[in-house]
Amino acid sequence: MKTINSPPPPPLSPYGVFSGSLFQYSSSPSLIAFESLPPPPTPLKTDDIDKACSSKKNKCILIGGLSDGPIPTPYTKLLETECHNLGWALVQPVLSSSYLGFGHGSLARDSAEIGQLLAYLVTHHDAEQFALVGHSTGCQNSIHFLKYGQQELVEKVKVVALQAPVSDRETDDDHSEFILHAQSLVGQQRGDEMMPRSAFWAPITASRYLSLIDVDGEDDFFSSDLTDDQLCERLGHVGRKKDLDLIAVYSGKDEYVPSFVDKEVLLRRMVKAMNNGVECCDVGGDNGSKEGNASGLMLENANHNLSESEGDGARFVAAVGKLLSRW
């Protein structure tokens, strides 16, 4: 008799198990988000869950990178715990750009949907203040929303944390052929057409391809070859916002950053641009000095999503917690 080997059982959710409230914040398109709640001593009824969500007036929004959805990083559970300890609630949205949706999206669409989420939380969960925690391309979302989001909602954003704010176009690969193809399509008003399969690792339109990969694309916030003036043009609005604490956290061994990039120099330049040209970043410290809105933190041995070097996720979350505690 032939023996059939059973597949191994799936592991328990590797980035943690979360309890809370799942809700629809937009009906067209249908978009959902999940708000974590601290573990209750006894099971909660639906009305109790709604009351618990409303009791947390400060909401921390976690925004992942390309192809991410909820629970995008290994430090998500640590961030949830830190939020609960400080009286904040962690909210994880699904955007139209989540998973592979980014390939036909834009930062403008993302900002509009983030605005819908915040407006829903204000109206139905009694939110008063917000923090944005961006991972990878979620950093672009956070920076873009601060500049182009609905002003009434932007004013409620008090904390921003950028974890792995890296360039999508700076690689060791040559994209020139595909950039020319995408530029041709856009020039013919065909920017919504898909690029060849060999152009990118996921389905992507010509317009979004140029946004991510071309020089001066819409997503081009963090490239090392940008001049100081160009960085200020893209990031300087951070320093002009009142009542904001921002920390940019860079990984010293980020696998998506080419070897020719001096990470510490780039981090200093980005933070300086966010502070209107004021040099005030100790990239080896916890939050730098507070001469401007922005500070920097270098995690020397960390990879892109803080999954490899022990303690990096905890150090990042502690830095975020320090800012959350001010509000």
TORKOL-4160 file (C-alpha; in steps of 0.2 Angstrom, whole numbers, padded with zeros to 4 digits, m for minus):
327
<pt num="1" X="0000" Y="0000" Z="0000"/>
<pt num="2" X="0007" Y="0017" Z="m0005"/>
<pt num="3" X="0010" Y="0029" Z="0009"/>
<pt num="4" X="0004" Y="0047" Z="0007"/>
<pt num="5" X="0014" Y="0059" Z="0017"/>
<pt num="6" X="0003" Y="0073" Z="0024"/>
<pt num="7" X="0009" Y="0091" Z="0022"/>
<pt num="8" X="0016" Y="0099" Z="0037"/>
<pt num="9" X="0003" Y="0109" Z="0047"/>
<pt num="10" X="0003" Y="0128" Z="0044"/>
<pt num="11" X="0013" Y="0138" Z="0057"/>
<pt num="12" X="0003" Y="0150" Z="0069"/>
<pt num="13" X="0002" Y="0167" Z="0062"/>
<pt num="14" X="0020" Y="0172" Z="0061"/>
<pt num="15" X="0018" Y="0190" Z="0064"/>
<pt num="16" X="0005" Y="0188" Z="0078"/>
<pt num="17" X="m0013" Y="0186" Z="0081"/>
<pt num="18" X="m0024" Y="0201" Z="0083"/>
<pt num="19" X="m0041" Y="0204" Z="0091"/>
<pt num="20" X="m0052" Y="0219" Z="0088"/>
<pt num="21" X="m0065" Y="0227" Z="0076"/>
<pt num="22" X="m0066" Y="0225" Z="0057"/>
<pt num="23" X="m0076" Y="0238" Z="0048"/>
<pt num="24" X="m0079" Y="0245" Z="0031"/>
<pt num="25" X="m0074" Y="0263" Z="0029"/>
<pt num="26" X="m0078" Y="0265" Z="0011"/>
<pt num="27" X="m0092" Y="0257" Z="0001"/>
<pt num="28" X="m0087" Y="0262" Z="m0016"/>
<pt num="29" X="m0074" Y="0255" Z="m0018"/>
<pt num="30" X="m0077" Y="0243" Z="m0004"/>
<pt num="31" X="m0062" Y="0246" Z="0008"/>
<pt num="32" X="m0060" Y="0239" Z="0026"/>
<pt num="33" X="m0049" Y="0242" Z="0041"/>
<pt num="34" X="m0045" Y="0233" Z="0057"/>
<pt num="35" X="m0044" Y="0242" Z="0074"/>
<pt num="36" X="m0035" Y="0232" Z="0087"/>
<pt num="37" X="m0041" Y="0231" Z="0105"/>
<pt num="38" X="m0032" Y="0226" Z="0121"/>
<pt num="39" X="m0036" Y="0209" Z="0127"/>
<pt num="40" X="m0052" Y="0210" Z="0138"/>
<pt num="41" X="m0054" Y="0201" Z="0155"/>
<pt num="42" X="m0070" Y="0193" Z="0148"/>
<pt num="43" X="m0077" Y="0191" Z="0130"/>
<pt num="44" X="m0084" Y="0207" Z="0123"/>
<pt num="45" X="m0101" Y="0209" Z="0115"/>
<pt num="46" X="m0103" Y="0219" Z="0099"/>
<pt num="47" X="m0109" Y="0235" Z="0108"/>
<pt num="48" X="m0094" Y="0234" Z="0120"/>
<pt num="49" X="m0082" Y="0232" Z="0105"/>
<pt num="50" X="m0089" Y="0248" Z="0098"/>
<pt num="51" X="m0088" Y="0257" Z="0114"/>
<pt num="52" X="m0070" Y="0251" Z="0116"/>
<pt num="53" X="m0065" Y="0258" Z="0099"/>
<pt num="54" X="m0072" Y="0275" Z="0103"/>
<pt num="55" X="m0063" Y="0275" Z="0120"/>
<pt num="56" X="m0046" Y="0276" Z="0111"/>
<pt num="57" X="m0046" Y="0294" Z="0104"/>
<pt num="58" X="m0029" Y="0292" Z="0097"/>
<pt num="59" X="m0027" Y="0281" Z="0082"/>
<pt num="60" X="m0010" Y="0275" Z="0075"/>
<pt num="61" X="m0012" Y="0270" Z="0056"/>
<pt num="62" X="0000" Y="0257" Z="0050"/>
<pt num="63" X="0003" Y="0258" Z="0031"/>
<pt num="64" X="0013" Y="0244" Z="0023"/>
<pt num="65" X="0023" Y="0244" Z="0007"/>
<pt num="66" X="0021" Y="0237" Z="m0011"/>
<pt num="67" X="0011" Y="0221" Z="m0010"/>
<pt num="68" X="0008" Y="0222" Z="0008"/>
<pt num="69" X="m0009" Y="0221" Z="0017"/>
<pt num="70" X="m0013" Y="0221" Z="0036"/>
<pt num="71" X="0000" Y="0214" Z="0047"/>
<pt num="72" X="0014" Y="0220" Z="0035"/>
<pt num="73" X="0029" Y="0219" Z="0046"/>
<pt num="74" X="0036" Y="0207" Z="0060"/>
<pt num="75" X="0035" Y="0221" Z="0073"/>
<pt num="76" X="0016" Y="0224" Z="0070"/>
<pt num="77" X="0012" Y="0215" Z="0086"/>
<pt num="78" X="0025" Y="0225" Z="0096"/>
<pt num="79" X="0018" Y="0241" Z="0089"/>
<pt num="80" X="0000" Y="0236" Z="0094"/>
<pt num="81" X="0006" Y="0232" Z="0112"/>
<pt num="82" X="0015" Y="0249" Z="0113"/>
<pt num="83" X="0000" Y="0258" Z="0107"/>
<pt num="84" X="m0011" Y="0250" Z="0120"/>
<pt num="85" X="0001" Y="0254" Z="0134"/>
<pt num="86" X="0001" Y="0272" Z="0129"/>
<pt num="87" X="m0018" Y="0274" Z="0126"/>
<pt num="88" X="m0017" Y="0273" Z="0107"/>
<pt num="89" X="m0027" Y="0261" Z="0095"/>
<pt num="90" X="m0018" Y="0252" Z="0081"/>
<pt num="91" X="m0028" Y="0253" Z="0064"/>
<pt num="92" X="m0023" Y="0243" Z="0049"/>
<pt num="93" X="m0032" Y="0248" Z="0033"/>
<pt num="94" X="m0034" Y="0239" Z="0016"/>
<pt num="95" X="m0032" Y="0252" Z="0002"/>
<pt num="96" X="m0035" Y="0249" Z="m0016"/>
<pt num="97" X="m0016" Y="0248" Z="m0018"/>
<pt num="98" X="m0014" Y="0234" Z="m0005"/>
<pt num="99" X="m0007" Y="0218" Z="m0011"/>
<pt num="100" X="m0005" Y="0219" Z="m0030"/>
<pt num="101" X="m0017" Y="0234" Z="m0032"/>
<pt num="102" X="m0002" Y="0246" Z="m0032"/>
<pt num="103" X="0001" Y="0242" Z="m0050"/>
<pt num="104" X="m0014" Y="0252" Z="m0056"/>
<pt num="105" X="m0014" Y="0265" Z="m0042"/>
<pt num="106" X="m0006" Y="0281" Z="m0037"/>
<pt num="107" X="m0001" Y="0291" Z="m0022"/>
<pt num="108" X="m0015" Y="0303" Z="m0025"/>
<pt num="109" X="m0028" Y="0288" Z="m0024"/>
<pt num="110" X="m0019" Y="0282" Z="m0008"/>
<pt num="111" X="m0020" Y="0299" Z="0000"/>
<pt num="112" X="m0039" Y="0300" Z="m0004"/>
<pt num="113" X="m0042" Y="0283" Z="0004"/>
<pt num="114" X="m0032" Y="0287" Z="0019"/>
<pt num="115" X="m0042" Y="0303" Z="0021"/>
<pt num="116" X="m0058" Y="0292" Z="0020"/>
<pt num="117" X="m0051" Y="0281" Z="0033"/>
<pt num="118" X="m0047" Y="0296" Z="0045"/>
<pt num="119" X="m0064" Y="0304" Z="0042"/>
<pt num="120" X="m0073" Y="0288" Z="0046"/>
<pt num="121" X="m0063" Y="0286" Z="0062"/>
<pt num="122" X="m0067" Y="0304" Z="0067"/>
<pt num="123" X="m0085" Y="0301" Z="0064"/>
<pt num="124" X="m0088" Y="0284" Z="0070"/>
<pt num="125" X="m0074" Y="0280" Z="0082"/>
<pt num="126" X="m0072" Y="0297" Z="0090"/>
<pt num="127" X="m0054" Y="0299" Z="0084"/>
<pt num="128" X="m0046" Y="0315" Z="0089"/>
<pt num="129" X="m0027" Y="0313" Z="0084"/>
<pt num="130" X="m0018" Y="0302" Z="0072"/>
<pt num="131" X="m0001" Y="0294" Z="0070"/>
<pt num="132" X="0005" Y="0287" Z="0053"/>
<pt num="133" X="0018" Y="0273" Z="0053"/>
<pt num="134" X="0024" Y="0269" Z="0036"/>
<pt num="135" X="0034" Y="0254" Z="0030"/>
<pt num="136" X="0044" Y="0256" Z="0014"/>
<pt num="137" X="0032" Y="0263" Z="0001"/>
<pt num="138" X="0020" Y="0267" Z="0015"/>
<pt num="139" X="0033" Y="0281" Z="0019"/>
<pt num="140" X="0029" Y="0289" Z="0002"/>
<pt num="141" X="0010" Y="0288" Z="0007"/>
<pt num="142" X="0014" Y="0297" Z="0024"/>
<pt num="143" X="0024" Y="0311" Z="0016"/>
<pt num="144" X="0011" Y="0313" Z="0002"/>
<pt num="145" X="m0004" Y="0314" Z="0014"/>
<pt num="146" X="0005" Y="0327" Z="0024"/>
<pt num="147" X="0006" Y="0338" Z="0009"/>
<pt num="148" X="m0010" Y="0334" Z="m0001"/>
<pt num="149" X="m0022" Y="0327" Z="0011"/>
<pt num="150" X="m0038" Y="0336" Z="0017"/>
<pt num="151" X="m0031" Y="0350" Z="0028"/>
<pt num="152" X="m0043" Y="0347" Z="0042"/>
<pt num="153" X="m0037" Y="0329" Z="0044"/>
<pt num="154" X="m0019" Y="0333" Z="0041"/>
<pt num="155" X="m0020" Y="0345" Z="0056"/>
<pt num="156" X="m0025" Y="0330" Z="0067"/>
<pt num="157" X="m0009" Y="0320" Z="0062"/>
<pt num="158" X="0003" Y="0323" Z="0076"/>
<pt num="159" X="0016" Y="0309" Z="0074"/>
<pt num="160" X="0024" Y="0301" Z="0058"/>
<pt num="161" X="0036" Y="0287" Z="0058"/>
<pt num="162" X="0045" Y="0282" Z="0042"/>
<pt num="163" X="0053" Y="0265" Z="0043"/>
<pt num="164" X="0063" Y="0261" Z="0028"/>
<pt num="165" X="0061" Y="0276" Z="0017"/>
<pt num="166" X="0070" Y="0270" Z="0002"/>
<pt num="167" X="0070" Y="0274" Z="m0016"/>
<pt num="168" X="0061" Y="0262" Z="m0028"/>
<pt num="169" X="0071" Y="0268" Z="m0043"/>
<pt num="170" X="0089" Y="0267" Z="m0036"/>
<pt num="171" X="0094" Y="0249" Z="m0040"/>
<pt num="172" X="0109" Y="0241" Z="m0049"/>
<pt num="173" X="0098" Y="0236" Z="m0064"/>
<pt num="174" X="0096" Y="0246" Z="m0080"/>
<pt num="175" X="0078" Y="0251" Z="m0083"/>
<pt num="176" X="0081" Y="0263" Z="m0097"/>
<pt num="177" X="0072" Y="0253" Z="m0111"/>
<pt num="178" X="0056" Y="0251" Z="m0101"/>
<pt num="179" X="0056" Y="0269" Z="m0095"/>
<pt num="180" X="0057" Y="0274" Z="m0113"/>
<pt num="181" X="0042" Y="0262" Z="m0117"/>
<pt num="182" X="0032" Y="0269" Z="m0103"/>
<pt num="183" X="0036" Y="0287" Z="m0107"/>
<pt num="184" X="0030" Y="0283" Z="m0125"/>
<pt num="185" X="0013" Y="0276" Z="m0119"/>
<pt num="186" X="0010" Y="0290" Z="m0107"/>
<pt num="187" X="0014" Y="0303" Z="m0121"/>
<pt num="188" X="0001" Y="0294" Z="m0131"/>
<pt num="189" X="m0012" Y="0296" Z="m0117"/>
<pt num="190" X="m0011" Y="0277" Z="m0114"/>
<pt num="191" X="m0003" Y="0278" Z="m0096"/>
<pt num="192" X="m0016" Y="0266" Z="m0090"/>
<pt num="193" X="m0010" Y="0252" Z="m0101"/>
<pt num="194" X="0000" Y="0238" Z="m0093"/>
<pt num="195" X="0019" Y="0236" Z="m0095"/>
<pt num="196" X="0027" Y="0220" Z="m0102"/>
<pt num="197" X="0028" Y="0206" Z="m0090"/>
<pt num="198" X="0047" Y="0208" Z="m0090"/>
<pt num="199" X="0047" Y="0226" Z="m0084"/>
<pt num="200" X="0042" Y="0223" Z="m0066"/>
<pt num="201" X="0039" Y="0209" Z="m0054"/>
<pt num="202" X="0021" Y="0213" Z="m0053"/>
<pt num="203" X="0007" Y="0219" Z="m0065"/>
<pt num="204" X="0010" Y="0238" Z="m0067"/>
<pt num="205" X="0003" Y="0252" Z="m0078"/>
<pt num="206" X="0015" Y="0263" Z="m0088"/>
<pt num="207" X="0010" Y="0278" Z="m0077"/>
<pt num="208" X="0014" Y="0269" Z="m0060"/>
<pt num="209" X="0030" Y="0262" Z="m0067"/>
<pt num="210" X="0036" Y="0279" Z="m0071"/>
<pt num="211" X="0030" Y="0285" Z="m0054"/>
<pt num="212" X="0041" Y="0272" Z="m0046"/>
<pt num="213" X="0056" Y="0270" Z="m0057"/>
<pt num="214" X="0059" Y="0286" Z="m0067"/>
<pt num="215" X="0069" Y="0301" Z="m0061"/>
<pt num="216" X="0057" Y="0314" Z="m0053"/>
<pt num="217" X="0043" Y="0301" Z="m0053"/>
<pt num="218" X="0028" Y="0305" Z="m0041"/>
<pt num="219" X="0036" Y="0292" Z="m0029"/>
<pt num="220" X="0053" Y="0299" Z="m0030"/>
<pt num="221" X="0055" Y="0306" Z="m0012"/>
<pt num="222" X="0071" Y="0297" Z="m0005"/>
<pt num="223" X="0084" Y="0295" Z="m0019"/>
<pt num="224" X="0102" Y="0298" Z="m0015"/>
<pt num="225" X="0105" Y="0307" Z="m0031"/>
<pt num="226" X="0092" Y="0321" Z="m0028"/>
<pt num="227" X="0100" Y="0338" Z="m0024"/>
<pt num="228" X="0097" Y="0346" Z="m0007"/>
<pt num="229" X="0085" Y="0358" Z="m0016"/>
<pt num="230" X="0076" Y="0344" Z="m0024"/>
<pt num="231" X="0074" Y="0335" Z="m0007"/>
<pt num="232" X="0068" Y="0351" Z="0001"/>
<pt num="233" X="0055" Y="0352" Z="m0013"/>
<pt num="234" X="0049" Y="0335" Z="m0009"/>
<pt num="235" X="0050" Y="0335" Z="0010"/>
<pt num="236" X="0051" Y="0352" Z="0016"/>
<pt num="237" X="0032" Y="0353" Z="0020"/>
<pt num="238" X="0036" Y="0342" Z="0035"/>
<pt num="239" X="0045" Y="0356" Z="0044"/>
<pt num="240" X="0031" Y="0369" Z="0040"/>
<pt num="241" X="0018" Y="0359" Z="0049"/>
<pt num="242" X="0014" Y="0364" Z="0067"/>
<pt num="243" X="0012" Y="0351" Z="0080"/>
<pt num="244" X="0021" Y="0337" Z="0072"/>
<pt num="245" X="0034" Y="0324" Z="0077"/>
<pt num="246" X="0042" Y="0314" Z="0064"/>
<pt num="247" X="0056" Y="0301" Z="0064"/>
<pt num="248" X="0064" Y="0293" Z="0049"/>
<pt num="249" X="0072" Y="0276" Z="0053"/>
<pt num="250" X="0084" Y="0269" Z="0041"/>
<pt num="251" X="0091" Y="0251" Z="0040"/>
<pt num="252" X="0110" Y="0249" Z="0039"/>
<pt num="253" X="0109" Y="0233" Z="0029"/>
<pt num="254" X="0093" Y="0236" Z="0019"/>
<pt num="255" X="0094" Y="0224" Z="0005"/>
<pt num="256" X="0084" Y="0236" Z="m0006"/>
<pt num="257" X="0097" Y="0250" Z="m0005"/>
<pt num="258" X="0111" Y="0248" Z="m0018"/>
<pt num="259" X="0129" Y="0247" Z="m0011"/>
<pt num="260" X="0134" Y="0264" Z="m0018"/>
<pt num="261" X="0122" Y="0273" Z="m0007"/>
<pt num="262" X="0129" Y="0281" Z="0009"/>
<pt num="263" X="0115" Y="0277" Z="0020"/>
<pt num="264" X="0120" Y="0288" Z="0035"/>
<pt num="265" X="0123" Y="0303" Z="0024"/>
<pt num="266" X="0107" Y="0301" Z="0015"/>
<pt num="267" X="0097" Y="0300" Z="0031"/>
<pt num="268" X="0105" Y="0316" Z="0037"/>
<pt num="269" X="0101" Y="0325" Z="0021"/>
<pt num="270" X="0083" Y="0319" Z="0021"/>
<pt num="271" X="0080" Y="0324" Z="0039"/>
<pt num="272" X="0088" Y="0341" Z="0036"/>
<pt num="273" X="0076" Y="0344" Z="0021"/>
<pt num="274" X="0062" Y="0340" Z="0032"/>
<pt num="275" X="0068" Y="0353" Z="0045"/>
<pt num="276" X="0069" Y="0367" Z="0032"/>
<pt num="277" X="0088" Y="0365" Z="0030"/>
<pt num="278" X="0092" Y="0364" Z="0049"/>
<pt num="279" X="0105" Y="0351" Z="0053"/>
<pt num="280" X="0098" Y="0342" Z="0069"/>
<pt num="281" X="0100" Y="0323" Z="0066"/>
<pt num="282" X="0110" Y="0311" Z="0077"/>
<pt num="283" X="0107" Y="0296" Z="0067"/>
<pt num="284" X="0115" Y="0285" Z="0080"/>
<pt num="285" X="0103" Y="0291" Z="0094"/>
<pt num="286" X="0085" Y="0287" Z="0099"/>
<pt num="287" X="0077" Y="0302" Z="0091"/>
<pt num="288" X="0090" Y="0315" Z="0088"/>
<pt num="289" X="0089" Y="0332" Z="0094"/>
<pt num="290" X="0072" Y="0342" Z="0094"/>
<pt num="291" X="0077" Y="0357" Z="0084"/>
<pt num="292" X="0064" Y="0353" Z="0071"/>
<pt num="293" X="0049" Y="0342" Z="0067"/>
<pt num="294" X="0060" Y="0328" Z="0061"/>
<pt num="295" X="0073" Y="0317" Z="0068"/>
<pt num="296" X="0083" Y="0302" Z="0062"/>
<pt num="297" X="0087" Y="0284" Z="0068"/>
<pt num="298" X="0100" Y="0272" Z="0060"/>
<pt num="299" X="0098" Y="0254" Z="0064"/>
<pt num="300" X="0115" Y="0248" Z="0059"/>
<pt num="301" X="0112" Y="0230" Z="0057"/>
<pt num="302" X="0094" Y="0230" Z="0052"/>
<pt num="303" X="0087" Y="0224" Z="0035"/>
<pt num="304" X="0072" Y="0231" Z="0026"/>
<pt num="305" X="0058" Y="0225" Z="0037"/>
<pt num="306" X="0068" Y="0223" Z="0053"/>
<pt num="307" X="0065" Y="0204" Z="0053"/>
<pt num="308" X="0083" Y="0198" Z="0054"/>
<pt num="309" X="0094" Y="0207" Z="0067"/>
<pt num="310" X="0087" Y="0204" Z="0085"/>
<pt num="311" X="0080" Y="0219" Z="0094"/>
<pt num="312" X="0078" Y="0230" Z="0079"/>
<pt num="313" X="0059" Y="0229" Z="0079"/>
<pt num="314" X="0059" Y="0233" Z="0097"/>
<pt num="315" X="0070" Y="0248" Z="0095"/>
<pt num="316" X="0060" Y="0255" Z="0081"/>
<pt num="317" X="0044" Y="0253" Z="0091"/>
<pt num="318" X="0052" Y="0261" Z="0106"/>
<pt num="319" X="0056" Y="0276" Z="0096"/>
<pt num="320" X="0039" Y="0277" Z="0089"/>
<pt num="321" X="0032" Y="0275" Z="0107"/>
<pt num="322" X="0042" Y="0290" Z="0113"/>
<pt num="323" X="0034" Y="0301" Z="0100"/>
<pt num="324" X="0016" Y="0294" Z="0104"/>
<pt num="325" X="0019" Y="0297" Z="0123"/>
<pt num="326" X="0020" Y="0316" Z="0119"/>
<pt num="327" X="0002" Y="0316" Z="0113"/>
